[in-house]
Amino acid sequence: MSTPNFRFRQFTIWHDRCAMKVGTDGVLLGAWAPLPSSGLVLDVGTGTGLIALMVAQRAPQVEVVGIDIDGEAVMQANENVAASPFSSRISIAQADFNSFVTSDAAQYTTVICNPPFFTESLLPPDQARSAARHEQSLPFPTLVANASKLLQADGSLSVILPTSALDDFRSEAFAKDLVLTRLCYVRTTPAKPPKRILGHFVKAPSMPFHLEEETLVLMENGARSSAYTNLTRDFYL
């Protein structure tokens, strides 16, 4: 049985009422995603509020909005935010992304999302977990189209995806003027192929760019690798 909370250096995440618990994917995205020095950041599918809190910790001058379709998750995320040092800069709301796009006219500097996937597997038996983790609840075309609408010029979208989904997601993003500029392949160990990628997409970049590619290995010799430790050192105890 998982513990009801997960302690980080500057905040604690309670996740006993959320379908999706604190996991490596969320921590990786929250620690890796390039962030603006100021502006407005949107965390789509915020769940426990983990990524929203990580963004607020990393970027002291930004304001963060987190949205989720699950009411119980939104309540717990609000509690996690309220108990943190960053509560004045984070707001959490229950919203479907499609409805949010039509009702929110703000132009965001960054959109960040740990999107639902597992399109090639059976739905998990628990319906809340299914909604949280299955791509049917937020198809990739919907995610990239809505993100593109909300982002300002040169704004960015950061996501974590299964490696197998990269080509499809990249094509969908390109069709909405979101260009992949940074890519990180995530390997569990040096001997295993990457199962996840971290991707950073920029909306119609005004400056010339080249795609930056890197690889992150999580575990070496049975312990966290030095690269993984360095990436998450401000968060993991």
LODREN-731286 format. One line per field, with one value per atom (N, C-alpha, C, CB): residue number from 0; residue in one letter; x, y, z. Coordinates in steps of 0.05 Angstrom, whole numbers. Glycine has a CB too. Layout:
paro: NUM, ...;
doke: a, ...;
x: X, ...;
y: Y, ...;
z: Z, ...;
END
This chain:
paro: 0, 0, 0, 0, 1, 1, 1, 1, 2, 2, 2, 2, 3, 3, 3, 3, 4, 4, 4, 4, 5, 5, 5, 5, 6, 6, 6, 6, 7, 7, 7, 7, 8, 8, 8, 8, 9, 9, 9, 9, 10, 10, 10, 10, 11, 11, 11, 11, 12, 12, 12, 12, 13, 13, 13, 13, 14, 14, 14, 14, 15, 15, 15, 15, 16, 16, 16, 16, 17, 17, 17, 17, 18, 18, 18, 18, 19, 19, 19, 19, 20, 20, 20, 20, 21, 21, 21, 21, 22, 22, 22, 22, 23, 23, 23, 23, 24, 24, 24, 24, 25, 25, 25, 25, 26, 26, 26, 26, 27, 27, 27, 27, 28, 28, 28, 28, 29, 29, 29, 29, 30, 30, 30, 30, 31, 31, 31, 31, 32, 32, 32, 32, 33, 33, 33, 33, 34, 34, 34, 34, 35, 35, 35, 35, 36, 36, 36, 36, 37, 37, 37, 37, 38, 38, 38, 38, 39, 39, 39, 39, 40, 40, 40, 40, 41, 41, 41, 41, 42, 42, 42, 42, 43, 43, 43, 43, 44, 44, 44, 44, 45, 45, 45, 45, 46, 46, 46, 46, 47, 47, 47, 47, 48, 48, 48, 48, 49, 49, 49, 49, 50, 50, 50, 50, 51, 51, 51, 51, 52, 52, 52, 52, 53, 53, 53, 53, 54, 54, 54, 54, 55, 55, 55, 55, 56, 56, 56, 56, 57, 57, 57, 57, 58, 58, 58, 58, 59, 59, 59, 59, 60, 60, 60, 60, 61, 61, 61, 61, 62, 62, 62, 62, 63, 63, 63, 63, 64, 64, 64, 64, 65, 65, 65, 65, 66, 66, 66, 66, 67, 67, 67, 67, 68, 68, 68, 68, 69, 69, 69, 69, 70, 70, 70, 70, 71, 71, 71, 71, 72, 72, 72, 72, 73, 73, 73, 73, 74, 74, 74, 74, 75, 75, 75, 75, 76, 76, 76, 76, 77, 77, 77, 77, 78, 78, 78, 78, 79, 79, 79, 79, 80, 80, 80, 80, 81, 81, 81, 81, 82, 82, 82, 82, 83, 83, 83, 83, 84, 84, 84, 84, 85, 85, 85, 85, 86, 86, 86, 86, 87, 87, 87, 87, 88, 88, 88, 88, 89, 89, 89, 89, 90, 90, 90, 90, 91, 91, 91, 91, 92, 92, 92, 92, 93, 93, 93, 93, 94, 94, 94, 94, 95, 95, 95, 95, 96, 96, 96, 96, 97, 97, 97, 97, 98, 98, 98, 98, 99, 99, 99, 99, 100, 100, 100, 100, 101, 101, 101, 101, 102, 102, 102, 102, 103, 103, 103, 103, 104, 104, 104, 104, 105, 105, 105, 105, 106, 106, 106, 106, 107, 107, 107, 107, 108, 108, 108, 108, 109, 109, 109, 109, 110, 110, 110, 110, 111, 111, 111, 111, 112, 112, 112, 112, 113, 113, 113, 113, 114, 114, 114, 114, 115, 115, 115, 115, 116, 116, 116, 116, 117, 117, 117, 117, 118, 118, 118, 118, 119, 119, 119, 119, 120, 120, 120, 120, 121, 121, 121, 121, 122, 122, 122, 122, 123, 123, 123, 123, 124, 124, 124, 124, 125, 125, 125, 125, 126, 126, 126, 126, 127, 127, 127, 127, 128, 128, 128, 128, 129, 129, 129, 129, 130, 130, 130, 130, 131, 131, 131, 131, 132, 132, 132, 132, 133, 133, 133, 133, 134, 134, 134, 134, 135, 135, 135, 135, 136, 136, 136, 136, 137, 137, 137, 137, 138, 138, 138, 138, 139, 139, 139, 139, 140, 140, 140, 140, 141, 141, 141, 141, 142, 142, 142, 142, 143, 143, 143, 143, 144, 144, 144, 144, 145, 145, 145, 145, 146, 146, 146, 146, 147, 147, 147, 147, 148, 148, 148, 148, 149, 149, 149, 149, 150, 150, 150, 150, 151, 151, 151, 151, 152, 152, 152, 152, 153, 153, 153, 153, 154, 154, 154, 154, 155, 155, 155, 155, 156, 156, 156, 156, 157, 157, 157, 157, 158, 158, 158, 158, 159, 159, 159, 159, 160, 160, 160, 160, 161, 161, 161, 161, 162, 162, 162, 162, 163, 163, 163, 163, 164, 164, 164, 164, 165, 165, 165, 165, 166, 166, 166, 166, 167, 167, 167, 167, 168, 168, 168, 168, 169, 169, 169, 169, 170, 170, 170, 170, 171, 171, 171, 171, 172, 172, 172, 172, 173, 173, 173, 173, 174, 174, 174, 174, 175, 175, 175, 175, 176, 176, 176, 176, 177, 177, 177, 177, 178, 178, 178, 178, 179, 179, 179, 179, 180, 180, 180, 180, 181, 181, 181, 181, 182, 182, 182, 182, 183, 183, 183, 183, 184, 184, 184, 184, 185, 185, 185, 185, 186, 186, 186, 186, 187, 187, 187, 187, 188, 188, 188, 188, 189, 189, 189, 189, 190, 190, 190, 190, 191, 191, 191, 191, 192, 192, 192, 192, 193, 193, 193, 193, 194, 194, 194, 194, 195, 195, 195, 195, 196, 196, 196, 196, 197, 197, 197, 197, 198, 198, 198, 198, 199, 199, 199, 199, 200, 200, 200, 200, 201, 201, 201, 201, 202, 202, 202, 202, 203, 203, 203, 203, 204, 204, 204, 204, 205, 205, 205, 205, 206, 206, 206, 206, 207, 207, 207, 207, 208, 208, 208, 208, 209, 209, 209, 209, 210, 210, 210, 210, 211, 211, 211, 211, 212, 212, 212, 212, 213, 213, 213, 213, 214, 214, 214, 214, 215, 215, 215, 215, 216, 216, 216, 216, 217, 217, 217, 217, 218, 218, 218, 218, 219, 219, 219, 219, 220, 220, 220, 220, 221, 221, 221, 221, 222, 222, 222, 222, 223, 223, 223, 223, 224, 224, 224, 224, 225, 225, 225, 225, 226, 226, 226, 226, 227, 227, 227, 227, 228, 228, 228, 228, 229, 229, 229, 229, 230, 230, 230, 230, 231, 231, 231, 231, 232, 232, 232, 232, 233, 233, 233, 233, 234, 234, 234, 234, 235, 235, 235, 235, 236, 236, 236, 236;
doke: m, m, m, m, s, s, s, s, t, t, t, t, p, p, p, p, n, n, n, n, f, f, f, f, r, r, r, r, f, f, f, f, r, r, r, r, q, q, q, q, f, f, f, f, t, t, t, t, i, i, i, i, w, w, w, w, h, h, h, h, d, d, d, d, r, r, r, r, c, c, c, c, a, a, a, a, m, m, m, m, k, k, k, k, v, v, v, v, g, g, g, g, t, t, t, t, d, d, d, d, g, g, g, g, v, v, v, v, l, l, l, l, l, l, l, l, g, g, g, g, a, a, a, a, w, w, w, w, a, a, a, a, p, p, p, p, l, l, l, l, p, p, p, p, s, s, s, s, s, s, s, s, g, g, g, g, l, l, l, l, v, v, v, v, l, l, l, l, d, d, d, d, v, v, v, v, g, g, g, g, t, t, t, t, g, g, g, g, t, t, t, t, g, g, g, g, l, l, l, l, i, i, i, i, a, a, a, a, l, l, l, l, m, m, m, m, v, v, v, v, a, a, a, a, q, q, q, q, r, r, r, r, a, a, a, a, p, p, p, p, q, q, q, q, v, v, v, v, e, e, e, e, v, v, v, v, v, v, v, v, g, g, g, g, i, i, i, i, d, d, d, d, i, i, i, i, d, d, d, d, g, g, g, g, e, e, e, e, a, a, a, a, v, v, v, v, m, m, m, m, q, q, q, q, a, a, a, a, n, n, n, n, e, e, e, e, n, n, n, n, v, v, v, v, a, a, a, a, a, a, a, a, s, s, s, s, p, p, p, p, f, f, f, f, s, s, s, s, s, s, s, s, r, r, r, r, i, i, i, i, s, s, s, s, i, i, i, i, a, a, a, a, q, q, q, q, a, a, a, a, d, d, d, d, f, f, f, f, n, n, n, n, s, s, s, s, f, f, f, f, v, v, v, v, t, t, t, t, s, s, s, s, d, d, d, d, a, a, a, a, a, a, a, a, q, q, q, q, y, y, y, y, t, t, t, t, t, t, t, t, v, v, v, v, i, i, i, i, c, c, c, c, n, n, n, n, p, p, p, p, p, p, p, p, f, f, f, f, f, f, f, f, t, t, t, t, e, e, e, e, s, s, s, s, l, l, l, l, l, l, l, l, p, p, p, p, p, p, p, p, d, d, d, d, q, q, q, q, a, a, a, a, r, r, r, r, s, s, s, s, a, a, a, a, a, a, a, a, r, r, r, r, h, h, h, h, e, e, e, e, q, q, q, q, s, s, s, s, l, l, l, l, p, p, p, p, f, f, f, f, p, p, p, p, t, t, t, t, l, l, l, l, v, v, v, v, a, a, a, a, n, n, n, n, a, a, a, a, s, s, s, s, k, k, k, k, l, l, l, l, l, l, l, l, q, q, q, q, a, a, a, a, d, d, d, d, g, g, g, g, s, s, s, s, l, l, l, l, s, s, s, s, v, v, v, v, i, i, i, i, l, l, l, l, p, p, p, p, t, t, t, t, s, s, s, s, a, a, a, a, l, l, l, l, d, d, d, d, d, d, d, d, f, f, f, f, r, r, r, r, s, s, s, s, e, e, e, e, a, a, a, a, f, f, f, f, a, a, a, a, k, k, k, k, d, d, d, d, l, l, l, l, v, v, v, v, l, l, l, l, t, t, t, t, r, r, r, r, l, l, l, l, c, c, c, c, y, y, y, y, v, v, v, v, r, r, r, r, t, t, t, t, t, t, t, t, p, p, p, p, a, a, a, a, k, k, k, k, p, p, p, p, p, p, p, p, k, k, k, k, r, r, r, r, i, i, i, i, l, l, l, l, g, g, g, g, h, h, h, h, f, f, f, f, v, v, v, v, k, k, k, k, a, a, a, a, p, p, p, p, s, s, s, s, m, m, m, m, p, p, p, p, f, f, f, f, h, h, h, h, l, l, l, l, e, e, e, e, e, e, e, e, e, e, e, e, t, t, t, t, l, l, l, l, v, v, v, v, l, l, l, l, m, m, m, m, e, e, e, e, n, n, n, n, g, g, g, g, a, a, a, a, r, r, r, r, s, s, s, s, s, s, s, s, a, a, a, a, y, y, y, y, t, t, t, t, n, n, n, n, l, l, l, l, t, t, t, t, r, r, r, r, d, d, d, d, f, f, f, f, y, y, y, y, l, l, l, l;
x: 17, 0, 18, -19, 11, 27, 21, 22, 41, 37, 18, 64, 4, -16, -3, -34, 23, 36, 65, 35, 76, 104, 117, 106, 138, 151, 173, 162, 173, 194, 209, 184, 229, 245, 229, 270, 212, 198, 168, 205, 158, 129, 123, 114, 99, 89, 65, 82, 65, 42, 26, 52, 1, -18, -32, -38, -33, -45, -64, -23, -73, -91, -118, -94, -127, -153, -151, -168, -127, -123, -119, -99, -130, -127, -97, -143, -83, -55, -38, -48, -20, -2, 23, 5, 39, 65, 81, 80, 92, 107, 131, 89, 148, 173, 167, 189, 147, 141, 136, 117, 119, 113, 137, 91, 153, 176, 196, 190, 200, 219, 210, 221, 185, 175, 177, 146, 169, 170, 198, 158, 218, 246, 260, 261, 251, 266, 255, 265, 229, 217, 229, 187, 238, 248, 226, 259, 232, 212, 220, 209, 200, 205, 214, 181, 226, 234, 211, 257, 190, 166, 143, 169, 118, 95, 76, 105, 60, 38, 42, 11, 42, 46, 21, 71, 13, -11, -3, -30, -12, -7, -33, 3, -34, -58, -59, -59, -81, -83, -66, -75, -70, -51, -52, -58, -74, -75, -71, -54, -49, -43, -33, -23, -26, -13, 17, -22, 28, 57, 72, 64, 66, 81, 78, 73, 53, 49, 67, 19, 69, 86, 116, 82, 124, 152, 159, 158, 140, 144, 147, 121, 129, 129, 155, 106, 166, 191, 214, 196, 214, 237, 237, 236, 213, 211, 197, 197, 211, 198, 182, 219, 185, 170, 146, 189, 140, 118, 93, 124, 70, 44, 37, 22, 24, 18, -12, 34, -24, -52, -52, -70, -66, -69, -98, -57, -104, -131, -132, -142, -155, -160, -190, -148, -198, -226, -237, -231, -220, -229, -232, -209, -256, -262, -247, -290, -244, -230, -200, -233, -188, -160, -157, -151, -175, -174, -175, -196, -192, -194, -167, -217, -156, -131, -108, -124, -107, -87, -88, -89, -112, -115, -105, -145, -109, -99, -69, -110, -57, -28, -16, -20, -28, -18, -21, -34, -44, -48, -28, -76, -18, 1, 30, -2, 34, 61, 70, 63, 95, 105, 97, 135, 84, 80, 50, 91, 34, 5, -4, -9, 10, 2, 5, 17, 20, 26, 13, 55, -3, -15, -45, -2, -59, -88, -96, -104, -113, -122, -152, -115, -161, -189, -198, -195, -223, -234, -244, -257, -233, -240, -232, -227, -249, -243, -226, -269, -205, -187, -202, -164, -220, -235, -251, -253, -265, -280, -262, -298, -239, -221, -210, -197, -205, -194, -215, -187, -240, -261, -267, -286, -261, -268, -245, -280, -220, -197, -182, -177, -182, -170, -141, -185, -130, -102, -83, -95, -61, -40, -18, -29, -13, 6, 34, -3, 54, 82, 90, 100, 79, 86, 61, 109, 58, 39, 55, 17, 49, 63, 43, 82, 48, 28, 41, 8, 33, 40, 14, 48, 12, -14, -20, -14, -46, -54, -45, -85, -37, -29, -38, 1, -21, -28, -49, -38, -46, -66, -65, -61, -43, -41, -47, -14, -55, -61, -90, -43, -99, -126, -129, -133, -153, -158, -154, -186, -141, -139, -167, -122, -170, -197, -210, -196, -194, -206, -213, -187, -238, -247, -233, -276, -228, -214, -186, -214, -172, -145, -146, -132, -167, -170, -172, -194, -189, -193, -167, -215, -152, -128, -105, -119, -105, -81, -87, -69, -112, -117, -121, -142, -108, -107, -135, -91, -155, -182, -192, -201, -182, -192, -179, -186, -157, -144, -127, -126, -140, -125, -103, -144, -82, -59, -67, -38, -84, -92, -106, -111, -122, -136, -115, -156, -96, -76, -60, -57, -50, -33, -49, -18, -73, -89, -97, -115, -105, -112, -88, -126, -65, -41, -33, -18, -34, -26, -44, -28, -70, -88, -82, -117, -73, -68, -40, -72, -22, 6, 10, 25, 26, 35, 56, 45, 63, 85, 110, 89, 124, 148, 143, 168, 117, 110, 117, 81, 116, 126, 107, 153, 109, 94, 115, 73, 114, 132, 115, 150, 123, 108, 127, 89, 116, 130, 112, 137, 124, 109, 123, 106, 108, 121, 138, 100, 161, 177, 162, 202, 145, 130, 111, 115, 104, 84, 97, 67, 124, 138, 131, 167, 133, 129, 101, 134, 81, 53, 49, 33, 59, 56, 71, 66, 95, 110, 96, 138, 84, 69, 44, 60, 30, 6, 15, -8, 37, 46, 55, 70, 70, 79, 56, 97, 35, 11, -2, -10, 4, -6, 16, -20, 36, 58, 75, 47, 75, 92, 115, 75, 139, 163, 180, 180, 188, 205, 233, 206, 241, 268, 287, 265, 275, 292, 280, 295, 296, 286, 305, 284, 293, 309, 298, 309, 315, 307, 313, 323, 293, 295, 298, 271, 321, 326, 326, 354, 313, 313, 341, 293, 355, 383, 398, 385, 424, 439, 433, 469, 426, 423, 395, 428, 376, 349, 343, 329, 327, 320, 302, 305, 302, 285, 255, 291, 241, 212, 197, 203, 210, 198, 215, 194, 202, 217, 205, 215, 222, 214, 217, 232, 196, 197, 189, 179, 204, 199, 193, 223, 169, 160, 156, 133, 165, 162, 142, 189, 124, 105, 117, 81, 118, 128, 153, 107, 175, 198, 208, 221, 213, 222, 252, 214, 267, 296, 303, 310, 325, 334, 342, 359, 338, 344, 354, 319, 367, 373, 362, 404, 354, 342, 364, 329, 360, 379, 369, 381, 386, 379, 398, 381, 387, 402, 390, 403, 404, 394, 398, 409, 377, 379, 375, 357, 395, 393, 386, 421, 365, 355, 371, 326, 377, 390, 416, 371, 436, 462, 472, 483, 479, 489, 470, 516, 443, 423, 417, 432, 427, 421, 415, 445, 405, 400, 426, 387, 425, 449, 456, 445, 480, 488, 472, 518, 465, 449, 421, 448, 409, 382, 382, 371, 403, 406, 409, 430, 425, 429, 403, 451, 388, 364, 343, 352, 342, 320, 330, 307, 355, 367, 351, 395, 337, 323, 295, 319, 289, 262, 263, 247, 278, 279, 294, 291, 285, 299, 323, 280;
y: -24, 0, 25, 0, 44, 69, 86, 84, 102, 121, 143, 132, 156, 177, 203, 182, 206, 231, 226, 251, 246, 244, 271, 238, 270, 295, 302, 291, 327, 339, 360, 353, 372, 390, 414, 399, 426, 450, 447, 471, 424, 420, 390, 432, 384, 356, 352, 349, 330, 323, 301, 315, 307, 287, 277, 298, 250, 239, 216, 230, 214, 191, 193, 189, 216, 219, 224, 243, 221, 225, 198, 243, 197, 172, 167, 174, 188, 185, 195, 200, 178, 184, 199, 159, 208, 219, 198, 230, 204, 184, 197, 171, 180, 190, 208, 166, 201, 218, 247, 206, 251, 279, 293, 278, 279, 292, 299, 273, 281, 287, 311, 262, 312, 335, 361, 330, 360, 384, 395, 379, 377, 385, 392, 363, 380, 384, 406, 358, 411, 429, 457, 431, 468, 495, 515, 502, 534, 552, 581, 548, 598, 627, 640, 641, 663, 678, 693, 697, 697, 710, 702, 741, 709, 703, 684, 691, 671, 654, 626, 665, 606, 578, 563, 565, 545, 529, 500, 532, 487, 458, 443, 452, 429, 415, 387, 414, 380, 355, 354, 332, 375, 379, 357, 405, 342, 320, 330, 299, 321, 329, 358, 310, 370, 396, 395, 412, 371, 366, 384, 337, 383, 398, 428, 390, 436, 465, 475, 470, 459, 466, 466, 448, 447, 446, 470, 420, 478, 501, 527, 505, 529, 553, 554, 553, 531, 531, 539, 503, 529, 534, 562, 514, 574, 600, 619, 597, 633, 650, 673, 660, 681, 704, 696, 721, 671, 663, 659, 638, 661, 653, 627, 676, 609, 582, 577, 561, 567, 558, 528, 573, 513, 484, 477, 468, 460, 452, 421, 463, 410, 382, 377, 367, 355, 349, 335, 332, 324, 309, 326, 286, 328, 345, 338, 346, 312, 304, 311, 273, 307, 315, 345, 307, 361, 390, 398, 403, 386, 392, 386, 377, 362, 355, 373, 326, 379, 397, 424, 400, 435, 460, 459, 469, 436, 433, 432, 407, 417, 416, 443, 396, 459, 485, 504, 497, 503, 520, 516, 516, 491, 485, 490, 456, 500, 504, 533, 495, 538, 566, 582, 567, 569, 581, 587, 564, 586, 588, 614, 584, 635, 661, 663, 684, 644, 645, 622, 646, 606, 583, 583, 556, 579, 575, 549, 599, 533, 507, 508, 484, 499, 499, 473, 523, 466, 443, 452, 430, 440, 449, 427, 475, 424, 409, 427, 398, 416, 433, 447, 416, 434, 447, 471, 427, 467, 489, 511, 478, 504, 523, 542, 510, 530, 545, 566, 527, 559, 578, 600, 563, 594, 613, 630, 598, 621, 635, 649, 616, 675, 690, 697, 716, 688, 695, 682, 686, 695, 684, 674, 706, 648, 635, 635, 606, 637, 635, 606, 648, 589, 560, 543, 554, 522, 501, 476, 496, 463, 438, 417, 444, 392, 371, 344, 372, 328, 300, 286, 290, 282, 275, 246, 281, 239, 211, 196, 209, 171, 154, 126, 156, 106, 78, 72, 69, 84, 79, 50, 98, 37, 10, -12, 5, -4, -23, -22, -18, -42, -42, -20, -69, -9, 10, -2, 22, 12, 2, -2, 21, -20, -26, -4, -50, 13, 35, 58, 44, 67, 86, 113, 90, 122, 147, 146, 155, 124, 121, 119, 96, 106, 104, 132, 88, 149, 176, 192, 190, 187, 203, 194, 200, 168, 158, 149, 136, 149, 139, 162, 121, 159, 181, 190, 174, 173, 181, 205, 157, 209, 232, 258, 227, 257, 281, 273, 296, 269, 261, 280, 258, 270, 288, 311, 271, 307, 330, 352, 320, 344, 364, 379, 350, 365, 377, 398, 356, 390, 409, 432, 394, 427, 448, 469, 437, 460, 478, 493, 463, 479, 492, 514, 472, 508, 528, 553, 516, 549, 572, 589, 562, 577, 592, 605, 574, 594, 604, 629, 582, 647, 671, 664, 692, 683, 679, 671, 704, 651, 641, 627, 663, 623, 607, 578, 610, 562, 534, 514, 532, 490, 467, 446, 455, 436, 414, 390, 424, 366, 342, 319, 335, 298, 272, 252, 265, 235, 216, 189, 228, 168, 143, 148, 120, 135, 139, 132, 122, 112, 103, 124, 78, 144, 164, 189, 172, 191, 215, 224, 212, 206, 215, 226, 191, 212, 222, 249, 201, 251, 276, 299, 273, 293, 314, 324, 303, 305, 313, 330, 288, 322, 337, 365, 323, 367, 393, 411, 389, 399, 415, 427, 398, 412, 422, 446, 399, 449, 472, 492, 462, 492, 512, 508, 540, 484, 478, 461, 464, 472, 459, 447, 479, 422, 409, 421, 378, 432, 444, 431, 473, 415, 401, 374, 417, 353, 326, 310, 311, 297, 281, 253, 293, 233, 205, 195, 188, 183, 174, 143, 182, 134, 105, 98, 97, 76, 68, 60, 44, 44, 36, 39, 7, 39, 43, 21, 43, -3, -26, -27, -51, -11, -13, 10, -11, 4, 25, 46, 14, 71, 91, 85, 119, 87, 83, 110, 65, 131, 157, 178, 165, 199, 222, 247, 225, 266, 293, 311, 303, 326, 342, 371, 331, 390, 418, 430, 433, 441, 451, 481, 437, 496, 525, 533, 539, 552, 561, 580, 574, 571, 588, 604, 607, 590, 604, 626, 584, 649, 672, 672, 698, 656, 655, 628, 660, 627, 601, 583, 605, 557, 538, 512, 533, 496, 469, 451, 465, 427, 409, 399, 385, 404, 394, 367, 415, 347, 320, 311, 300, 297, 287, 261, 307, 247, 222, 223, 197, 215, 215, 186, 233, 175, 149, 152, 133, 138, 142, 126, 134, 101, 84, 72, 61, 72, 60, 45, 80, 20, 3, 3, 13, 2, -1, 25, -21, 48, 73, 94, 81, 117, 139, 148, 162, 153, 162, 191, 161, 199, 226, 247, 230, 241, 260, 262, 251, 240, 241, 255, 212, 250, 263, 293, 252, 301, 330, 344, 334, 330, 341, 346, 323, 327, 328, 337, 301, 346, 352, 373, 361, 391, 412, 402, 436, 377, 367, 342, 360, 321, 297, 302, 274, 290, 291, 273, 283;
z: 0, 0, 0, 25, -17, -18, 6, -45, 13, 35, 27, 46, 46, 39, 30, 62, 34, 26, 17, 48, 4, -5, 2, -36, 18, 27, 8, 55, -1, -16, 2, -42, -8, 8, 18, -7, 1, 8, 10, -11, 5, 7, 9, -18, 17, 20, 2, 50, -12, -29, -16, -58, -9, -1, -26, 20, -29, -53, -47, -72, -23, -15, -28, 15, -37, -50, -80, -37, -91, -119, -134, -124, -158, -174, -180, -200, -187, -194, -171, -220, -162, -139, -150, -124, -132, -139, -153, -114, -176, -192, -205, -212, -216, -228, -252, -237, -268, -292, -285, -307, -265, -257, -246, -237, -230, -218, -240, -197, -259, -281, -297, -299, -304, -320, -304, -329, -279, -262, -259, -236, -258, -253, -279, -240, -302, -327, -344, -343, -345, -364, -363, -358, -385, -386, -378, -414, -361, -350, -356, -320, -359, -363, -337, -375, -339, -315, -303, -321, -319, -310, -328, -309, -320, -337, -323, -363, -340, -330, -341, -339, -323, -331, -325, -316, -344, -341, -338, -365, -317, -312, -319, -283, -341, -350, -338, -381, -325, -311, -286, -330, -270, -247, -226, -234, -224, -204, -176, -211, -163, -136, -133, -124, -156, -156, -155, -132, -158, -157, -176, -162, -202, -222, -217, -250, -211, -205, -183, -198, -162, -140, -147, -116, -163, -172, -189, -187, -207, -224, -206, -244, -187, -170, -154, -150, -145, -131, -149, -119, -173, -191, -203, -214, -206, -219, -201, -247, -184, -163, -174, -145, -199, -209, -226, -226, -230, -247, -230, -263, -243, -232, -245, -237, -230, -240, -237, -225, -258, -257, -263, -279, -246, -250, -254, -226, -274, -279, -280, -305, -272, -273, -274, -247, -287, -290, -266, -315, -248, -225, -200, -220, -190, -167, -142, -162, -137, -113, -115, -109, -138, -142, -138, -170, -149, -146, -117, -162, -101, -73, -59, -59, -65, -52, -62, -57, -87, -98, -84, -128, -80, -67, -38, -67, -25, 3, 2, 15, -17, -19, -24, -41, -42, -48, -24, -72, -10, 13, 35, 24, 38, 59, 50, 67, 26, 16, 18, -14, 14, 15, -10, 18, -30, -56, -61, -78, -41, -45, -58, -18, -54, -64, -95, -51, -107, -135, -151, -140, -138, -151, -147, -140, -168, -166, -180, -179, -168, -178, -183, -158, -206, -213, -226, -231, -222, -236, -263, -219, -284, -311, -331, -318, -351, -375, -393, -390, -405, -421, -443, -432, -457, -479, -468, -492, -446, -435, -425, -411, -414, -404, -426, -389, -449, -471, -480, -495, -480, -489, -469, -496, -443, -422, -413, -399, -418, -408, -431, -394, -430, -452, -447, -457, -424, -418, -437, -389, -442, -459, -441, -479, -443, -425, -437, -419, -420, -428, -433, -408, -415, -417, -409, -398, -424, -416, -411, -439, -389, -381, -375, -356, -384, -381, -380, -404, -360, -359, -370, -329, -396, -408, -403, -437, -405, -403, -427, -400, -423, -446, -440, -451, -448, -448, -469, -420, -493, -514, -524, -537, -521, -531, -510, -543, -487, -466, -458, -442, -442, -432, -411, -420, -409, -388, -361, -390, -342, -315, -303, -297, -284, -273, -258, -256, -245, -230, -249, -208, -249, -269, -265, -267, -241, -237, -248, -207, -242, -253, -283, -241, -294, -323, -335, -330, -324, -334, -332, -319, -311, -306, -325, -278, -333, -347, -376, -332, -385, -412, -432, -412, -455, -474, -483, -497, -481, -489, -474, -485, -449, -433, -442, -404, -456, -467, -491, -445, -514, -538, -545, -562, -556, -563, -581, -576, -602, -618, -602, -641, -583, -566, -549, -548, -537, -521, -536, -509, -560, -574, -586, -597, -595, -607, -585, -619, -562, -540, -530, -518, -527, -518, -537, -515, -563, -583, -581, -611, -576, -574, -550, -571, -528, -503, -502, -480, -517, -515, -531, -525, -519, -533, -553, -513, -570, -589, -574, -607, -584, -572, -545, -567, -538, -515, -519, -508, -498, -500, -487, -488, -496, -485, -478, -506, -453, -444, -436, -421, -444, -438, -433, -462, -420, -418, -432, -389, -449, -465, -467, -494, -473, -481, -506, -485, -508, -531, -557, -529, -556, -579, -589, -573, -572, -580, -592, -556, -592, -599, -627, -596, -647, -675, -679, -693, -669, -672, -659, -661, -634, -619, -634, -590, -643, -656, -682, -663, -696, -721, -714, -736, -693, -685, -676, -662, -661, -651, -674, -632, -693, -716, -732, -734, -734, -749, -735, -752, -709, -694, -687, -668, -704, -701, -676, -702, -665, -641, -651, -619, -648, -659, -636, -675, -640, -620, -620, -625, -598, -596, -576, -589, -558, -539, -533, -513, -532, -529, -511, -557, -490, -472, -471, -443, -478, -476, -448, -497, -436, -408, -407, -391, -397, -394, -364, -406, -357, -329, -321, -325, -337, -333, -359, -322, -358, -383, -404, -377, -395, -413, -425, -398, -414, -424, -444, -401, -464, -483, -470, -508, -480, -468, -471, -480, -449, -450, -449, -427, -441, -438, -453, -409, -462, -472, -458, -503, -454, -445, -469, -421, -476, -500, -494, -521, -506, -503, -531, -490, -535, -560, -558, -569, -578, -578, -600, -582, -594, -614, -633, -599, -659, -681, -672, -690, -665, -655, -674, -650, -662, -678, -684, -664, -669, -672, -684, -645, -699, -709, -686, -728, -689, -668, -679, -650, -663, -670, -648, -674, -655, -636, -617, -650, -591, -571, -561, -547, -563, -555, -532, -579, -513, -490, -481, -467, -464, -452, -422, -464, -407, -378, -369, -365, -355, -343, -314, -346, -305, -277, -257, -276, -263, -243, -253, -235, -236, -243, -218, -252, -221, -199, -176, -190, -182, -161, -146, -142, -155, -141, -162, -123, -153, -171, -184, -157, -210, -224, -215, -255, -221, -213, -229, -219, -254, -270, -259, -299, -251, -239, -212, -236, -197, -171, -174, -156, -193, -198, -207, -219, -225, -235, -213, -257, -194, -174, -146, -172, -144, -118, -102, -122, -115, -101, -91, -119, -98, -91, -73, -116, -82, -65, -40, -81, -18, 8, 7, 31;
END
